[in-house]
């Protein structure tokens, strides 16, 4: 599976961005998709994940109510809609894919993810 993330950019606090991650090279089914981010000088952190059925979703507390993860399985694409962006959301955002037999499987641990995209930079200014 190859993952290509896009949609990052420079925005002001309070603005919105929509990240996309397109998967190629393998069926999108059976893969939970996650978004992680890494801010300068910080460790990578989990942001959101969605099971391959779309029936199970998880967010880190700091983005709940502001970010929405979704997926379009026929188009092999996962999205991260980010609203009310804050300066502390500034980071490189990575999409990742994790194989699960369960339609509702997903995880927060990056080690569970088999494939990673190249990252897209989101910069939020004041």
N, C-alpha and C positions, 0 to 999 in steps of 0.2 A: 504494500500500500504506500503510495506517495501522497503526501499532503502538501497543499499549497495554500498558505494563509494570505489574506489580503484585507484591505480596508482601513488600515491604520492611518494616522495622520496627526496633524497639529490642530488642536481645538482649544476653546476657552472653557473654563469651568462652567458647568451647567449645560454645556452642549451635549450632543449625541453623536455616536458613531456606530456603524454596523460592520462587524468583522465577518468575513466569510472564510471558509476552509473547504476547499474542493479536494476530494479523494479520487485517486486514479490507481489503476493497476490491480484492483481486487474488488470483489463485491463489497459493498458498504454494509451489507447485512451482517449481523453477528458482532458488529463492532460498536461498543459504546464510544462516544466522542467526548473529549474533555478540552477545556481551555485552561491554560496555566499562564502565569505571568512572572516576569522577573524584572524588578526595578533595579536601577543602578546601585551596586553595593549590597544588594540583598539576595537572599536565596529565592529560588523559584517557589511560587506558591500556587496552590489550586485555586481556581476561580469558579468553574462551573462544569457540570458533566450531564450528559443525557444518554440514557440507555438506547440500544439500537431500535427498540420499539417506540421510543419516545415516551413511554409510559412511566418512566422514573427519571426525575431531575433533581439535581443537588446544586447548591450554591454555597460559597463561603459567606459567612455572615455579613462581611463588609460590603457586599454587592447585592444582597437581597433587597428586592423592591426597586432596584435600579437597572439591573442587567437581566436579560432574558436569553436563554439558550434555546435553540430550535434546530430541527434538521429536516431536510428534504431528501428522503432516501432514494427516490427515483433519479434525483439529480446528484446524488453522492456528495451532498454539501451540508455543512453544519454552519450555523450562524450564531453570533453573539451580538445582540442588540444592547448597546450601552447607553443609558440615559443618565441625565444629571451627573455628568462626569465630574470628578473631583481631581485636584492636583495629585493626590495620593494614588490615583489610578494610573499615573504615568508609569509605563513599563513596556517591555517587549512582550507581546502576547503570542503564545504558542498554542496551536491545536495539536491534539494527540488522539490516537485511536487505540483502543484496548479490546481484545477479543473476549467475548463472554458467550457461553452457551445459553445463558438465561436471557430472555428478552428484556429483563428488568435489571440486569447487572450493570453496575458502574462503580467507580472508585475515585477516591481523592488522592491516592498515592501514585505519584508519577512512575514509580517502579512497575506499576500494573500495566502501563501503556507501552505497546509494542512499537508504535510508529509515531514520529513527530514531524511537524512541519518546520519551516525555517524561521518562523517568527515574523511578526509585523509590529512596528513601533507605534505606540500611542503616547502622545505627549499632550498633557493638559496644562494649560497656562492660566494664570490668574487674570 
